[in-house]
Amino acid sequence: MTPPADSAGSTPSAGIATALLDHARLARAGALRDRVLAEVGRVYIGNPQVVTVLLASLLARGHVLLEGVPGLAKTTLAKAIATSLGCQFRRIQFTPDLLPADITGTFVFNQKIHEFELRRGPLFAQLVLADEINRAPAKTQSALLEAMQERQVTIEGHTQALPEPFLVLATQNPVEQEGVYLLPEAQIDRFLVRIRLDYPTAADEVRMLQTYDRPVAQLRAVADVDELLEFASVVDAVHVEERLMGYIVRLVQATRQHPRVALGASPRASLALLRLAKAWALLSGREFATPDDVRALVGPALEHRIMVTTDAAIEGVSAAVVVSDVVARTKVIEPIAGVQMPVDLDLSPASS
């Protein structure tokens, strides 16, 4: 598989990408995705694309907000991902009385040595499931979001780095309104993606009924931390043509200009979509991103960053509807004022 050539006749894999993204490494990245999908699929019955988006978010060094009504196997999915990737897993059940120190840790006096010693909280893990994040008060939510952003926590003036890789998978029930502390829109924007889990298909639900009374499969690690860190370190080497960057920007800007939108996606959304497209391409075994990569991820990357107008909400127009409309109306190739673009680029999806 060869990427499209630029105006000088060279390929996007020239330079640093050639050194970092050789064919062997690209093949291993694609094989990693396939192994994880197969292993997680032994216990999780659902859309396999959800697993790929989670893996891409991890390689893009982002975090995930998982929304869905109870009973959709969100916890099972998180545990299966952590086990298959060989990551340390911790689950935090968010409750109204949860304090920041309960998740970050605190210093405890050790009477044997007559000194205070640090007792690390559950945030010190590589994959953290923040279950029902909207049940905890704002102060605790902020402590979690600070750890997500800085990848470190400060406990009584002492800064502690969090392990790598570090992925927070937060869950919330979108229809629950009583007894919860809704995440402010500005905090939701901190999540790289939001994944909405729908009810299973009829065929998947029948499979659940057929297998619920069988012993749960014992998953094994099909990857290791060193492998994940290796691929995360080369995501930025995936090539993205300037015209494809222009497509990303136009998609994001279109959300700000849409008549049904009160608040469009921020520039952070453009960066999120770019990083995700690079990770998605790497997991597909390619050293370059395509418009199809962007379109596959535009929903998870943008929907939670958009606020529709009151009239639109009353009429049942959701952010997902807006994003679908934006994708349908936005051309892949279109010149940007003030930006010089090559004229002979082929950004059509590459074939294997």
QUICOR-V451664 format. One record per residue. PHI is phi in whole degrees, -180 to 180 (none if undefined). PSI is psi in degrees with one decimal (NA if undefined). NEAR is the number of other ideal C-beta (glycine too) atoms within 12 Angstrom. Layout:
phi=[PHI/PHI]
psi=[PSI/PSI]
near=[NEAR/NEAR]
This chain:
phi=[none/-118/-77/-66/-83/-89/-66/-90/92/-87/-103/-62/-82/-66/73/-64/-64/-62/-74/-89/-116/-74/-62/-65/-68/-63/-65/-67/-65/-64/-67/-60/-58/-64/-65/-66/-59/-67/-70/-64/-64/-72/-124/-108/-105/174/-70/-66/-65/-60/-65/-66/-65/-62/-66/-64/-64/-64/-68/-84/58/-117/-131/-125/-106/-108/-113/173/-69/-60/93/-102/67/-66/-67/-59/-63/-63/-64/-66/-61/-62/-65/-67/-90/71/-99/-71/-119/-136/-116/-116/-89/-76/-136/-61/-99/-75/-103/-54/-65/-69/-107/-89/111/-158/-90/-121/-76/-97/-69/-69/-107/56/-143/-84/-129/-78/-107/-70/-85/-69/-67/-82/-148/-87/-131/-113/-94/-93/-80/54/-59/-78/-89/-90/-69/-60/-63/-73/-60/-65/-63/-67/-67/-65/-64/-64/-75/-93/57/-159/-129/-115/-118/52/85/-105/-91/-125/-75/-89/-67/-115/-70/-134/-129/-99/-113/-97/-119/-156/-92/-69/-99/-88/-123/-97/72/-129/-114/-64/-69/-61/-58/-65/-80/-61/-63/-73/-80/-62/-139/-123/-112/-95/-89/-92/-61/-67/-68/-60/-65/-66/-69/-64/-60/-62/-67/-76/-115/-63/-94/-93/-59/-69/-61/-87/-76/-127/-76/-107/-148/-136/-62/-61/-67/-64/-65/-62/-70/-64/-75/-110/-58/-65/-79/-65/-83/-130/-63/-62/-67/-70/-61/-62/-63/-61/-64/-66/-61/-68/-65/-64/-69/-77/-101/-69/-66/-95/-110/-89/-141/-86/-72/-86/-58/-61/-67/-61/-64/-62/-67/-65/-63/-66/-62/-65/-65/-63/-63/-61/-69/-89/80/-120/-97/-144/-95/-127/-57/-64/-61/-64/-65/-67/-114/-65/-65/-59/-84/-112/-58/-78/-100/-116/-115/-81/-68/-61/-61/-65/-63/-64/-81/86/-84/-99/-62/-63/-65/-62/-63/-61/-66/-63/-63/-67/-93/-93/-76/-70/-111/-162/-66/-108/-61/87/-116/-82/-117/-62/-106/-120/-84/-113/-103/-69/-55/-74/-105/-74]
psi=[125.8/140.2/163.6/147.3/150.6/-175.7/-20.8/-3.1/-6.0/168.4/159.6/-15.6/3.4/159.4/-133.7/-34.4/-34.2/-40.5/-38.9/-31.0/63.4/170.3/-35.5/-43.6/-40.0/-40.0/-39.0/-34.2/-44.9/-38.0/-35.6/-47.9/-46.0/-40.5/-43.0/-42.8/-43.5/-41.9/-45.8/-35.2/-12.2/-23.6/-19.6/123.1/110.1/-167.6/117.5/-20.3/-27.6/-41.4/-41.7/-39.2/-40.3/-43.6/-40.9/-38.4/-39.0/-45.6/-29.0/5.2/43.3/-174.3/161.8/134.3/119.4/118.3/140.0/154.5/161.8/148.1/12.6/16.9/36.9/-44.1/-41.0/-41.9/-45.4/-45.1/-39.7/-40.8/-48.3/-44.0/-45.4/-27.4/-4.2/28.6/149.3/132.0/135.3/142.1/131.5/119.8/109.0/131.6/162.5/-22.1/10.6/129.2/157.5/-40.2/-22.9/-23.1/-29.4/-33.2/174.7/166.7/132.2/137.1/124.3/110.4/-22.0/-41.3/-0.5/42.6/157.3/136.4/149.4/127.3/104.6/142.0/-180.0/-9.5/-19.1/68.3/167.8/-29.9/116.4/123.2/109.6/90.2/127.6/58.7/-28.4/2.9/-16.2/151.7/168.6/-36.9/-40.7/-39.2/-40.8/-37.5/-39.8/-45.3/-32.5/-41.9/-37.5/-42.1/-46.3/-15.7/35.4/161.3/152.0/118.6/108.5/45.3/-4.3/124.7/130.3/125.3/144.4/155.2/157.9/142.0/162.4/114.6/124.7/124.6/99.5/139.9/150.8/153.7/113.4/-17.0/-1.1/127.0/-22.7/137.3/22.8/161.4/101.0/139.1/128.3/152.4/-37.3/-30.1/-35.6/-33.5/-18.8/-18.7/133.0/-43.3/156.2/128.4/123.2/119.0/122.7/169.3/147.9/158.0/166.2/-40.6/-42.1/-37.1/-33.8/-41.4/-39.1/-43.5/-31.5/-24.6/-1.7/-29.9/7.3/154.8/138.2/134.2/137.9/108.6/156.7/161.1/121.9/6.9/172.7/167.5/-40.7/-38.2/-41.2/-43.6/-35.2/-48.7/-35.4/-31.2/-17.2/3.5/-41.5/-17.0/-11.9/131.0/137.5/118.1/152.1/-34.1/-33.4/-36.7/-39.5/-37.5/-42.5/-45.5/-41.6/-36.5/-45.5/-44.0/-32.4/-29.8/-29.2/-24.4/-2.4/135.5/-17.4/3.9/130.4/-35.4/117.0/-179.8/145.3/171.3/-24.0/-29.5/-38.7/-44.7/-40.7/-43.9/-36.8/-49.1/-41.3/-41.5/-38.6/-46.0/-38.8/-43.3/-42.7/-43.6/-17.6/1.4/24.9/150.1/10.4/149.8/154.9/166.0/-32.1/-35.2/-44.6/-46.0/-32.5/-23.8/-4.4/-34.5/-58.1/-30.0/-27.0/-30.8/-40.2/-4.8/5.3/135.9/120.6/161.0/162.8/-43.5/-40.9/-41.7/-39.7/-36.7/-1.2/14.8/116.1/171.9/-33.9/-38.7/-41.7/-45.9/-41.8/-40.5/-40.8/-44.0/-40.9/-31.5/-15.8/124.9/148.4/-44.7/122.1/131.3/146.9/130.9/129.9/-2.4/122.8/122.6/144.4/154.4/-5.3/32.5/142.2/105.2/20.2/148.9/131.9/150.1/148.9/NA]
near=[20/17/33/31/21/24/18/11/11/17/25/37/28/20/15/17/30/21/13/25/37/18/18/12/28/32/20/23/41/28/22/37/39/24/27/43/30/22/30/38/28/24/30/36/30/32/26/22/24/38/40/35/42/49/49/45/43/45/40/41/31/43/38/45/44/41/34/28/19/18/15/29/31/35/27/31/38/41/30/40/44/35/29/39/40/26/36/27/29/29/26/37/22/36/21/19/12/29/22/28/23/26/41/35/28/24/19/18/13/12/9/8/9/8/11/16/17/23/19/26/29/31/41/28/30/33/41/41/39/43/32/33/46/34/28/33/24/23/20/35/38/26/36/43/32/25/39/35/23/20/25/21/35/21/30/17/10/17/16/24/17/36/25/23/38/34/46/46/48/45/39/37/28/30/14/19/11/11/15/22/25/22/33/15/21/18/29/36/33/33/42/40/46/43/41/30/37/18/18/22/13/10/12/22/19/13/18/23/14/12/17/15/8/12/9/16/20/13/27/19/25/27/38/21/24/16/29/42/23/23/40/35/24/31/38/26/32/42/39/40/36/25/34/41/28/32/38/41/28/32/44/35/25/32/43/26/20/32/18/31/32/20/25/32/38/25/18/24/43/32/27/39/46/38/34/45/44/43/44/42/48/45/44/34/28/39/39/39/46/35/37/24/38/43/30/27/42/42/35/41/47/46/37/40/40/41/29/29/20/13/13/23/18/11/12/12/24/24/39/28/23/36/39/24/27/36/32/16/19/28/18/27/22/21/17/19/10/7/15/12/22/23/12/15/30/25/34/16/23/25/12/10]
